Amino acid sequence: MELFRRRRRWRSQQKYRTGAPPPPSQKFVFLGLAIVVLFSILVLQLARLQIFSGQEYQQRAEDNRLREIAIVPPRGLLYDRHMNPLVQNVATFAAVITPADLPRNSGPVYTELERILDVPVREIDQKVKEQIRLGDPFGHLVVKDNLSEDEGLALKEATSRLTGVSLETKPARRYTTGDLTSHVLGYMGPLDEEEYQRLRQQGYQFSDQVGKMGLEYVYETFLRGKSGRKVVEITANGEEIQTLMEQAARPGYNLVLTIDTALQQKMVEVLRDTISPGSSATAVVMDVQNGDVLSMVSLPTFDNNAFSQREKADELVGLLDDPGKPLLNRSIAEVYAPGSTFKLVTGLAALQEGVATTDTTITSRGYITVPHQFDPGVVYRFNDWAALGRLNFYQGLAMSSDVYYYYLAGGYDTEFRGLGATKLADYARAFGLGASTGIDLIGEASGLVPDPIWKEEAIEEAWLTGDTYNFGIGQGYVAATPLQMLNVAAAVANGGRIMRPHIAKQIIDNEGAVIAQINGNTEDEVPIDQANIDIMREAMRQSVEWGVAKTAHVSGLSIGGKTGTAEFGQQRSDGTYQTHGWFIGFAPFDRPEVAIVVFTEQGSGGDSAAPIAGDILDYLFNQSNLALELSQP
């Protein structure tokens, strides 16, 4: 019966509490506060991301999914006047980084690239940071171009594990004529920061190549073409999935030059065979009617492929360190005392001003003496190259008498009134001296036409009669480029018109249609009467026929010319200076077609420059078809 006995229900021994509940534990208080703070921070962060920076992050998200890529157009080609190609566009492989696609820790990527490409990690890092600083993280940064076959294969194999790195095909320039036309064509190189900021809106990327010198630089806009673009979908690693939109690029226009390659080759050969080793020389031939530069040679020269071909990269250091300055185009960028070639300016000014006529006779005893303007006890002696006796105007130029031109420029005592320095300077400037010719190349020097005001300001000395004498024979302070003196000869040949020399003749598209025609005609004319120009032309003919320029004579061709032997440079121990040879002239005499200038270091006008000019003109008129082409209307 015990099993059925009722058991007492269990009850807690603790009594019920009455009143307010007990205070919560401090741990729960702190936990609650922490949760509130964390949620507040989260809310503020969400507000910042979605409200204040939402547009920026939306754009980043789009960039990670869609990307606009510039399409570089094929660069225009360069042809000589007979449409012989002077350049080629070839494909090369390049290692490319897109900075925005690099992993957060890009060190291993750089290290692997250094192993494959032999480009230091520090250099890669600097290039990437520079591109990001310029605001182009999505641009394609070329780490190294012109990759060898081994480098290209190794990089191709490694790109799958190198996020942000790709192997791309890039265009490169090959110059088929090399050092024959390097000063004319120029070369290409990478953009610098200033160029990039100026050109980025035209579709240029920081790693693009642009013209740096010569025609490549001057006609960059035409040769470059118009960039295209495409919008592609990419993966998180920057790999393209598909192209969503594409706008094709317009190829660059082609450039037809005035240069005759065969004449250019001949001029290089003649100069190299004549000048002494280690010396420099330049020669230019121009059409006197339209300013076409038919040939322009400057020695020493260089191979412009060194700037674009990997196997020639070592030559660049040598070019920069070469004391002969092979990168300098001496035709336009170097100035020299023009010597007796300047007598064309002095003589024409004297004829025009009535200082001289064809019958003006002056006797050269080999020198003249002039007392110091402020101290009569001091007497200066101004020498002629020989005692040439009595000379009229034709003979004075044909024999290149310095005494004759001392008289014309500065007068002598009270018996002969000369031009004076100021008037002579005015005529020199009228012939284009002291200013650039406007040729379509960069780096052209202006030269110098001195006068009393210039000397007072530049040297802080008074102008003396001796300064005028030296000025009149192309010595002293006067300085000119060979191209400027060529323009003087051309003006005498064509009746007084100042040409604007040019090397580009036409801009054409890929179908051969002419986009632009380029000519050298200007409205400038020298203030010289035709009768006086005819007198000077005849004096130049006599100089080549029987005078000091007779070493330029060519059988069957009548030439007008003038030699010059200039003295400048470092003074020797005996007080003399090194001489340098000049020749300027035109041909044929009766109907001038071309003008020529030759300048040689360490020589004289009659012994070095004039024979070179003769050989060049002989080839042009007797051994090539170019003269026949020029004579046709």
C-alpha positions as CSV (number, residue, x, y, z in Angstrom):
1,M,0.0,0.0,0.0
2,E,3.0,2.2,0.4
3,L,3.3,2.4,-3.4
4,F,0.0,4.2,-3.6
5,R,0.9,6.6,-0.8
6,R,0.6,10.2,-2.1
7,R,3.9,12.0,-2.4
8,R,4.5,15.6,-1.4
9,R,5.0,17.9,-4.4
10,W,8.6,19.4,-4.6
11,R,8.9,23.0,-3.8
12,S,11.7,25.4,-3.9
13,Q,13.0,26.4,-0.5
14,Q,13.7,30.0,-1.8
15,K,10.9,32.4,-1.0
16,Y,9.4,34.5,-3.8
17,R,10.9,38.0,-4.1
18,T,8.8,41.0,-4.1
19,G,9.5,44.6,-5.4
20,A,12.1,45.8,-8.2
21,P,14.1,43.2,-10.2
22,P,17.8,42.9,-9.3
23,P,20.3,45.1,-11.2
24,P,21.9,43.5,-14.3
25,S,25.5,42.4,-14.4
26,Q,28.1,45.1,-15.6
27,K,29.3,42.7,-18.2
28,F,25.9,42.9,-20.0
29,V,26.0,46.7,-19.8
30,F,29.4,47.0,-21.5
31,L,28.3,44.4,-24.1
32,G,25.3,46.4,-25.0
33,L,27.2,49.6,-25.3
34,A,29.8,47.9,-27.5
35,I,27.1,46.6,-29.8
36,V,25.5,50.1,-30.1
37,V,28.9,51.6,-30.9
38,L,29.7,49.0,-33.5
39,F,26.4,49.4,-35.2
40,S,26.8,53.2,-35.2
41,I,30.2,52.8,-36.9
42,L,28.8,50.4,-39.4
43,V,25.9,52.8,-40.2
44,L,28.3,55.7,-40.6
45,Q,30.6,53.7,-42.9
46,L,27.6,52.6,-45.0
47,A,26.5,56.2,-45.2
48,R,30.0,57.2,-46.4
49,L,30.2,54.5,-49.0
50,Q,26.7,54.9,-50.3
51,I,26.0,58.6,-49.9
52,F,29.2,60.5,-49.9
53,S,31.5,58.2,-52.0
54,G,28.9,56.1,-53.7
55,Q,29.5,57.5,-57.2
56,E,33.3,57.0,-56.9
57,Y,32.9,53.3,-55.9
58,Q,30.3,52.7,-58.5
59,Q,32.8,54.0,-61.1
60,R,35.5,51.7,-59.6
61,A,33.2,48.8,-59.9
62,E,32.4,49.6,-63.5
63,D,36.1,49.9,-64.2
64,N,36.7,46.5,-62.7
65,R,34.1,45.1,-65.0
66,L,34.3,47.4,-68.1
67,R,37.4,49.1,-69.4
68,E,38.0,51.5,-72.3
69,I,41.2,50.8,-74.2
70,A,42.8,53.2,-76.7
71,I,43.6,51.8,-80.1
72,V,46.9,53.2,-81.5
73,P,46.6,53.9,-85.2
74,P,49.3,52.6,-87.7
75,R,51.8,55.4,-88.1
76,G,52.2,57.0,-91.5
77,L,55.2,56.2,-93.7
78,L,57.9,58.4,-95.2
79,Y,58.8,58.4,-98.9
80,D,61.5,60.2,-100.9
81,R,60.4,62.3,-103.9
82,H,60.3,59.2,-106.1
83,M,58.1,57.3,-103.6
84,N,60.9,55.0,-102.4
85,P,60.0,54.0,-98.8
86,L,62.4,55.4,-96.1
87,V,60.7,53.7,-93.1
88,Q,58.8,50.5,-92.2
89,N,56.4,49.8,-89.4
90,V,57.3,46.4,-87.9
91,A,55.7,44.5,-85.0
92,T,57.7,43.8,-81.8
93,F,56.8,42.2,-78.5
94,A,56.6,44.2,-75.3
95,A,56.1,43.4,-71.6
96,V,53.2,45.5,-70.4
97,I,51.8,46.2,-66.9
98,T,48.4,47.6,-66.1
99,P,49.0,49.2,-62.7
100,A,45.3,49.0,-61.6
101,D,45.3,45.2,-62.1
102,L,48.4,44.5,-60.0
103,P,47.9,42.6,-56.8
104,R,48.2,44.4,-53.5
105,N,51.5,42.9,-52.9
106,S,53.2,43.4,-56.3
107,G,56.7,42.6,-55.1
108,P,56.7,39.0,-56.3
109,V,55.4,40.2,-59.7
110,Y,58.3,42.7,-60.1
111,T,60.8,40.1,-59.0
112,E,59.7,37.6,-61.6
113,L,59.8,40.3,-64.3
114,E,63.3,41.2,-63.2
115,R,64.3,37.5,-63.7
116,I,62.8,37.3,-67.1
117,L,63.5,40.7,-68.5
118,D,66.6,41.8,-66.6
119,V,64.8,45.0,-65.6
120,P,65.6,46.0,-62.0
121,V,62.7,45.8,-59.5
122,R,63.3,49.4,-58.5
123,E,63.0,50.6,-62.1
124,I,59.7,48.7,-62.6
125,D,58.3,50.1,-59.3
126,Q,59.2,53.6,-60.2
127,K,57.6,53.4,-63.6
128,V,54.4,52.0,-62.1
129,K,54.3,54.7,-59.4
130,E,54.9,57.4,-62.0
131,Q,52.0,56.2,-64.2
132,I,49.7,56.1,-61.2
133,R,50.8,59.6,-60.1
134,L,50.0,60.9,-63.6
135,G,46.4,59.6,-63.2
136,D,46.6,56.7,-65.6
137,P,46.4,53.5,-63.6
138,F,44.5,51.7,-66.3
139,G,47.0,52.6,-69.0
140,H,49.3,50.0,-70.5
141,L,52.8,50.6,-69.1
142,V,55.6,49.2,-71.3
143,V,58.2,47.8,-69.0
144,K,60.4,46.6,-71.8
145,D,59.9,46.6,-75.6
146,N,61.7,44.9,-78.5
147,L,61.8,41.7,-76.5
148,S,64.0,38.9,-77.8
149,E,62.4,35.6,-78.7
150,D,63.5,33.9,-75.5
151,E,62.2,36.8,-73.4
152,G,58.9,36.8,-75.2
153,L,58.4,33.0,-74.8
154,A,59.3,33.1,-71.1
155,L,57.0,36.0,-70.4
156,K,54.1,34.4,-72.3
157,E,54.5,31.3,-70.1
158,A,54.6,33.4,-66.9
159,T,51.6,35.8,-67.6
160,S,49.1,33.3,-66.3
161,R,50.5,33.7,-62.8
162,L,51.6,37.3,-63.0
163,T,48.4,39.3,-62.4
164,G,48.4,42.7,-64.2
165,V,51.2,41.6,-66.7
166,S,50.7,40.9,-70.4
167,L,52.7,40.3,-73.5
168,E,51.5,42.6,-76.3
169,T,52.5,43.4,-79.8
170,K,53.7,47.0,-80.3
171,P,54.6,48.8,-83.5
172,A,58.2,49.9,-84.0
173,R,60.0,52.1,-86.6
174,R,62.6,50.7,-88.9
175,Y,64.6,53.3,-91.0
176,T,65.6,51.6,-94.3
177,T,68.2,54.3,-95.1
178,G,69.7,54.4,-91.7
179,D,72.5,57.0,-91.3
180,L,71.9,58.3,-94.8
181,T,68.9,60.3,-93.8
182,S,68.9,60.3,-90.0
183,H,69.2,64.1,-89.5
184,V,66.3,64.6,-91.9
185,L,63.9,61.9,-90.7
186,G,64.8,62.1,-87.0
187,Y,63.7,59.3,-84.7
188,M,61.0,58.4,-82.1
189,G,61.1,58.0,-78.4
190,P,58.9,57.6,-75.3
191,L,56.7,60.5,-74.0
192,D,58.0,62.6,-71.2
193,E,55.7,63.9,-68.5
194,E,55.2,67.3,-70.2
195,E,54.4,65.7,-73.5
196,Y,52.0,63.3,-71.9
197,Q,50.0,66.0,-70.1
198,R,49.7,67.8,-73.4
199,L,48.8,64.9,-75.6
200,R,46.8,62.6,-73.3
201,Q,43.5,64.1,-74.5
202,Q,44.3,63.0,-78.0
203,G,44.4,59.4,-77.0
204,Y,48.1,59.1,-76.2
205,Q,49.2,56.7,-73.4
206,F,52.2,57.4,-71.2
207,S,54.1,54.5,-72.8
208,D,53.5,55.6,-76.4
209,Q,56.3,56.5,-78.8
210,V,56.3,60.0,-80.4
211,G,58.5,61.8,-82.9
212,K,61.5,63.4,-81.1
213,M,63.5,64.9,-83.9
214,G,63.4,65.7,-87.6
215,L,60.3,65.1,-89.6
216,E,59.1,62.5,-87.2
217,Y,58.7,65.4,-84.7
218,V,57.5,68.2,-86.9
219,Y,54.8,66.1,-88.6
220,E,53.8,64.0,-85.6
221,T,50.1,65.0,-85.8
222,F,49.8,63.9,-89.4
223,L,51.9,60.8,-89.0
224,R,50.2,59.7,-85.8
225,G,46.7,59.5,-87.2
226,K,43.6,59.5,-84.9
227,S,43.4,57.0,-82.0
228,G,40.4,54.7,-81.8
229,R,38.9,53.1,-78.7
230,K,37.2,49.9,-77.6
231,V,35.2,49.0,-74.5
232,V,35.9,45.5,-73.2
233,E,34.6,43.4,-70.4
234,I,37.4,42.1,-68.2
235,T,38.0,39.7,-65.3
236,A,39.2,40.7,-61.9
237,N,42.8,39.9,-63.2
238,G,42.4,42.3,-66.1
239,E,41.9,39.6,-68.8
240,E,39.6,40.6,-71.6
241,I,36.4,38.5,-71.9
242,Q,34.7,40.2,-74.8
243,T,34.6,43.5,-76.7
244,L,31.4,45.4,-76.2
245,M,32.1,48.4,-78.5
246,E,34.9,49.4,-80.9
247,Q,35.7,52.6,-82.7
248,A,38.4,52.1,-85.3
249,A,41.5,54.2,-85.4
250,R,42.3,56.3,-88.5
251,P,45.8,55.4,-89.8
252,G,48.4,58.2,-90.0
253,Y,48.9,60.1,-93.2
254,N,52.0,59.4,-95.2
255,L,54.7,62.0,-96.0
256,V,56.3,62.5,-99.4
257,L,59.7,64.2,-99.1
258,T,61.6,66.5,-101.5
259,I,64.7,64.4,-100.9
260,D,66.3,62.5,-103.8
261,T,67.8,59.4,-102.1
262,A,70.4,58.8,-104.9
263,L,71.7,62.4,-104.7
264,Q,71.8,62.0,-100.9
265,Q,73.9,58.9,-101.2
266,K,76.3,60.6,-103.7
267,M,76.8,63.6,-101.4
268,V,77.6,61.4,-98.5
269,E,80.2,59.5,-100.5
270,V,81.8,62.7,-101.8
271,L,82.0,64.3,-98.4
272,R,83.4,61.2,-96.7
273,D,86.1,60.8,-99.5
274,T,87.2,64.4,-99.2
275,I,87.2,65.5,-95.5
276,S,89.9,64.5,-93.1
277,P,89.1,61.7,-90.5
278,G,87.4,63.0,-87.4
279,S,86.3,66.2,-89.2
280,S,82.8,67.5,-89.9
281,A,81.1,68.7,-93.0
282,T,77.7,69.6,-94.4
283,A,76.2,70.1,-97.8
284,V,72.7,71.0,-99.0
285,V,71.1,71.3,-102.4
286,M,67.9,73.2,-103.0
287,D,65.5,74.0,-105.8
288,V,65.8,77.8,-106.2
289,Q,62.3,78.1,-107.6
290,N,60.2,76.4,-104.8
291,G,62.5,75.8,-101.8
292,D,62.5,72.0,-102.2
293,V,65.5,70.6,-100.3
294,L,66.8,67.9,-102.7
295,S,69.5,66.7,-100.3
296,M,70.8,67.6,-96.9
297,V,73.9,65.9,-95.5
298,S,75.6,66.5,-92.1
299,L,78.7,64.5,-91.1
300,P,79.4,62.8,-88.8
301,T,76.0,61.2,-88.8
302,F,74.3,58.4,-86.9
303,D,72.0,55.5,-87.4
304,N,68.5,56.4,-86.1
305,N,67.6,52.7,-85.8
306,A,69.6,52.9,-82.6
307,F,66.6,54.5,-81.0
308,S,64.2,51.8,-82.0
309,Q,66.1,48.5,-82.4
310,R,67.1,46.6,-79.3
311,E,70.3,45.2,-80.8
312,K,71.6,48.7,-81.5
313,A,70.7,50.2,-78.0
314,D,74.4,50.1,-77.0
315,E,75.2,52.7,-79.7
316,L,73.1,55.4,-77.9
317,V,75.7,55.9,-75.1
318,G,78.4,56.3,-77.7
319,L,76.4,58.8,-79.7
320,L,75.8,61.0,-76.6
321,D,79.5,60.9,-75.6
322,D,81.0,61.4,-79.1
323,P,82.9,64.7,-79.2
324,G,82.1,64.9,-82.9
325,K,78.4,65.5,-82.0
326,P,76.9,63.2,-84.6
327,L,73.4,63.9,-83.4
328,L,73.8,67.6,-84.4
329,N,72.5,68.6,-87.8
330,R,75.2,71.1,-88.8
331,S,73.2,72.3,-91.8
332,I,70.7,74.1,-89.5
333,A,71.9,74.0,-85.9
334,E,75.5,75.1,-86.0
335,V,76.6,78.7,-86.8
336,Y,79.9,79.7,-88.4
337,A,81.6,82.8,-89.6
338,P,80.5,82.8,-93.3
339,G,83.8,84.2,-94.5
340,S,84.0,85.5,-98.1
341,T,80.6,83.9,-99.0
342,F,79.2,87.0,-97.2
343,K,80.7,89.2,-99.8
344,L,77.6,88.5,-101.9
345,V,75.6,90.5,-99.4
346,T,78.2,93.3,-99.1
347,G,78.6,93.6,-102.8
348,L,74.9,93.7,-103.6
349,A,74.3,96.3,-100.9
350,A,77.1,98.4,-102.3
351,L,75.6,98.2,-105.8
352,Q,72.1,99.1,-104.6
353,E,73.3,102.0,-102.4
354,G,75.5,103.5,-105.2
355,V,78.7,102.8,-103.2
356,A,80.0,100.8,-106.1
357,T,79.4,100.1,-109.8
358,T,80.9,97.6,-112.1
359,D,83.6,100.1,-112.9
360,T,84.6,100.9,-109.3
361,T,88.3,100.2,-109.2
362,I,90.3,99.6,-106.0
363,T,93.9,98.6,-105.7
364,S,94.9,95.8,-103.3
365,R,98.5,96.0,-102.2
366,G,97.9,93.1,-99.9
367,Y,96.7,95.1,-96.9
368,I,95.4,98.4,-95.7
369,T,96.3,100.3,-92.5
370,V,93.9,102.1,-90.3
371,P,94.7,104.3,-87.3
372,H,92.8,103.8,-84.0
373,Q,89.8,106.0,-83.9
374,F,90.7,107.3,-80.4
375,D,94.5,106.9,-80.4
376,P,96.2,107.8,-83.8
377,G,99.4,106.4,-82.5
378,V,98.0,102.9,-82.8
379,V,97.7,101.6,-86.3
380,Y,95.9,98.4,-87.3
381,R,96.7,96.3,-90.3
382,F,94.0,94.5,-92.3
383,N,95.4,92.0,-94.7
384,D,94.2,90.7,-98.0
385,W,95.0,87.1,-98.9
386,A,97.4,88.4,-101.6
387,A,98.5,91.6,-103.3
388,L,96.0,91.5,-106.1
389,G,96.5,94.8,-107.8
390,R,93.8,96.9,-109.5
391,L,90.4,95.3,-109.5
392,N,87.0,96.3,-110.8
393,F,83.8,94.9,-109.2
394,Y,83.8,91.7,-111.2
395,Q,87.4,91.0,-110.5
396,G,87.1,92.0,-106.8
397,L,84.5,89.3,-106.3
398,A,86.0,86.7,-108.6
399,M,89.4,87.0,-106.8
400,S,87.7,87.5,-103.4
401,S,89.8,90.5,-102.5
402,D,89.4,91.4,-98.8
403,V,90.8,94.9,-99.4
404,Y,88.1,95.5,-102.1
405,Y,85.4,94.6,-99.6
406,Y,87.0,96.5,-96.8
407,Y,86.4,99.6,-98.9
408,L,82.8,98.6,-99.8
409,A,81.9,97.9,-96.2
410,G,83.7,100.6,-94.2
411,G,85.2,103.0,-96.7
412,Y,88.8,104.2,-96.6
413,D,90.0,107.5,-95.1
414,T,88.2,110.3,-96.9
415,E,88.8,109.0,-100.5
416,F,86.1,106.2,-100.4
417,R,82.7,106.2,-98.7
418,G,81.6,102.7,-97.6
419,L,78.2,101.3,-96.6
420,G,78.7,101.5,-92.8
421,A,77.8,98.8,-90.3
422,T,74.2,99.7,-89.8
423,K,73.2,99.7,-93.5
424,L,75.2,96.5,-94.1
425,A,73.4,94.9,-91.2
426,D,70.0,96.0,-92.7
427,Y,70.8,94.3,-96.0
428,A,72.1,91.1,-94.2
429,R,68.7,90.8,-92.4
430,A,66.9,91.4,-95.7
431,F,68.6,88.3,-97.0
432,G,67.2,86.4,-94.0
433,L,70.4,86.3,-91.9
434,G,70.0,86.6,-88.2
435,A,66.7,84.7,-88.3
436,S,65.6,81.2,-88.9
437,T,64.7,80.2,-92.4
438,G,61.5,78.4,-91.3
439,I,62.5,75.0,-92.6
440,D,60.3,72.2,-91.4
441,L,62.9,70.8,-88.9
442,I,63.5,71.6,-85.3
443,G,66.7,73.0,-83.7
444,E,67.4,75.6,-86.3
445,A,69.8,78.4,-85.1
446,S,69.2,82.0,-85.9
447,G,72.8,83.1,-86.3
448,L,73.9,86.7,-85.6
449,V,73.9,89.9,-87.6
450,P,75.9,92.4,-85.5
451,D,75.7,96.2,-85.5
452,P,76.9,99.0,-83.2
453,I,73.8,98.9,-81.0
454,W,74.2,95.1,-80.5
455,K,77.9,95.4,-79.6
456,E,77.2,98.2,-77.1
457,E,74.5,96.1,-75.4
458,A,76.1,92.6,-75.6
459,I,79.8,93.4,-75.2
460,E,79.6,96.9,-73.7
461,E,82.2,98.2,-76.2
462,A,82.0,100.8,-79.0
463,W,81.8,99.7,-82.6
464,L,85.1,100.4,-84.5
465,T,85.9,100.8,-88.1
466,G,87.8,97.5,-87.9
467,D,84.6,95.8,-86.9
468,T,82.9,97.0,-90.1
469,Y,85.8,95.7,-92.2
470,N,85.6,92.3,-90.6
471,F,81.8,92.4,-91.0
472,G,82.1,93.1,-94.7
473,I,84.2,90.0,-95.4
474,G,82.1,87.7,-93.2
475,Q,84.4,87.6,-90.2
476,G,84.2,89.1,-86.7
477,Y,80.9,88.8,-85.0
478,V,78.7,87.8,-87.9
479,A,77.5,84.1,-87.8
480,A,75.3,82.1,-90.1
481,T,74.1,78.5,-90.6
482,P,75.0,76.8,-93.9
483,L,71.2,76.8,-94.8
484,Q,71.0,80.5,-94.4
485,M,74.0,81.0,-96.7
486,L,72.3,78.6,-99.2
487,N,69.3,80.9,-99.1
488,V,71.5,83.9,-100.0
489,A,72.8,82.0,-103.1
490,A,69.2,81.0,-104.0
491,A,68.0,84.6,-103.8
492,V,70.7,85.7,-106.2
493,A,69.8,82.8,-108.6
494,N,66.0,83.3,-108.6
495,G,66.0,87.1,-108.9
496,G,65.8,88.2,-105.2
497,R,63.1,85.9,-103.7
498,I,63.7,84.6,-100.2
499,M,62.6,81.0,-100.1
500,R,61.4,79.0,-97.1
501,P,63.3,75.7,-97.5
502,H,61.2,72.6,-96.8
503,I,61.8,68.8,-96.8
504,A,58.2,67.6,-96.8
505,K,56.5,67.9,-100.2
506,Q,53.1,66.3,-99.8
507,I,50.9,64.8,-97.1
508,I,48.9,61.9,-98.6
509,D,46.5,59.2,-97.3
510,N,46.8,55.5,-97.9
511,E,45.0,55.7,-101.2
512,G,47.5,58.3,-102.5
513,A,45.1,61.3,-102.3
514,V,46.9,64.5,-101.5
515,I,45.8,65.9,-98.1
516,A,48.2,68.9,-98.2
517,Q,50.8,70.3,-100.6
518,I,53.8,72.0,-99.1
519,N,55.9,74.7,-100.8
520,G,58.6,77.1,-99.9
521,N,57.3,80.2,-101.6
522,T,57.3,83.4,-99.5
523,E,56.4,87.0,-100.2
524,D,59.8,88.3,-99.1
525,E,62.1,89.8,-101.6
526,V,65.4,91.4,-101.1
527,P,65.5,95.2,-101.8
528,I,67.9,94.8,-104.7
529,D,67.2,95.8,-108.3
530,Q,67.3,93.0,-110.9
531,A,70.1,94.8,-112.7
532,N,72.3,94.6,-109.7
533,I,71.5,91.0,-109.1
534,D,72.5,90.3,-112.7
535,I,75.9,91.9,-112.0
536,M,76.5,89.7,-109.0
537,R,75.5,86.6,-110.9
538,E,78.0,87.4,-113.6
539,A,80.7,88.1,-111.0
540,M,80.0,84.6,-109.5
541,R,80.2,83.0,-112.9
542,Q,83.6,84.6,-113.4
543,S,84.7,83.3,-110.0
544,V,84.1,79.7,-111.1
545,E,85.3,80.3,-114.7
546,W,88.7,81.8,-113.9
547,G,88.7,83.1,-110.3
548,V,89.3,81.6,-106.8
549,A,86.3,79.2,-107.2
550,K,87.5,77.6,-110.4
551,T,88.0,74.2,-108.6
552,A,84.2,73.9,-108.7
553,H,84.2,74.0,-112.5
554,V,82.2,71.2,-114.2
555,S,82.7,70.4,-117.9
556,G,79.7,71.4,-120.0
557,L,78.0,73.2,-117.1
558,S,78.1,76.9,-116.4
559,I,78.1,77.6,-112.6
560,G,77.9,80.8,-110.5
561,G,79.7,80.4,-107.2
562,K,81.6,82.0,-104.3
563,T,84.1,80.4,-102.0
564,G,84.9,81.4,-98.5
565,T,87.7,80.5,-96.1
566,A,86.6,81.4,-92.6
567,E,88.8,81.7,-89.5
568,F,87.3,80.9,-86.2
569,G,87.7,78.7,-83.2
570,Q,90.5,78.5,-80.7
571,Q,93.4,80.8,-81.4
572,R,96.8,79.2,-82.2
573,S,100.0,80.1,-80.5
574,D,101.1,82.2,-83.5
575,G,97.9,84.3,-83.3
576,T,96.2,82.6,-86.3
577,Y,93.1,80.6,-86.3
578,Q,92.0,77.3,-87.9
579,T,90.5,77.8,-91.4
580,H,87.3,76.3,-92.6
581,G,86.0,76.0,-96.2
582,W,82.8,77.4,-97.8
583,F,81.2,77.3,-101.2
584,I,77.8,78.6,-102.2
585,G,76.5,78.8,-105.7
586,F,73.9,77.9,-108.3
587,A,73.5,76.1,-111.6
588,P,73.0,76.3,-114.5
589,F,74.0,79.9,-114.9
590,D,71.6,80.8,-117.7
591,R,68.6,79.2,-116.2
592,P,69.2,78.5,-112.5
593,E,67.5,75.4,-111.1
594,V,69.5,74.6,-107.9
595,A,71.6,76.3,-105.3
596,I,74.2,74.5,-103.3
597,V,76.2,75.1,-100.1
598,V,79.2,73.1,-98.9
599,F,80.9,73.6,-95.6
600,T,84.0,71.7,-94.4
601,E,85.9,71.9,-91.2
602,Q,89.7,72.3,-91.4
603,G,89.9,73.3,-95.0
604,S,89.6,76.2,-97.4
605,G,87.0,77.3,-99.9
606,G,89.1,76.6,-103.0
607,D,90.9,73.5,-101.9
608,S,88.1,71.5,-100.1
609,A,84.6,73.0,-100.4
610,A,84.6,74.0,-104.1
611,P,85.8,70.7,-105.5
612,I,83.1,68.9,-103.4
613,A,80.4,71.2,-104.9
614,G,81.8,70.5,-108.4
615,D,81.5,66.8,-107.9
616,I,78.0,67.0,-106.6
617,L,76.8,69.3,-109.4
618,D,78.5,67.1,-112.0
619,Y,76.6,64.1,-110.7
620,L,73.3,66.0,-110.5
621,F,73.4,67.4,-114.1
622,N,75.6,64.9,-115.9
623,Q,75.0,61.5,-114.2
624,S,71.4,61.5,-113.0
625,N,67.9,62.3,-114.3
626,L,67.1,64.7,-111.5
627,A,68.2,67.8,-113.4
628,L,66.0,66.8,-116.3
629,E,63.1,66.4,-113.9
630,L,63.7,69.8,-112.4
631,S,63.8,71.6,-115.7
632,Q,60.4,70.4,-116.7
633,P,57.5,72.8,-115.8
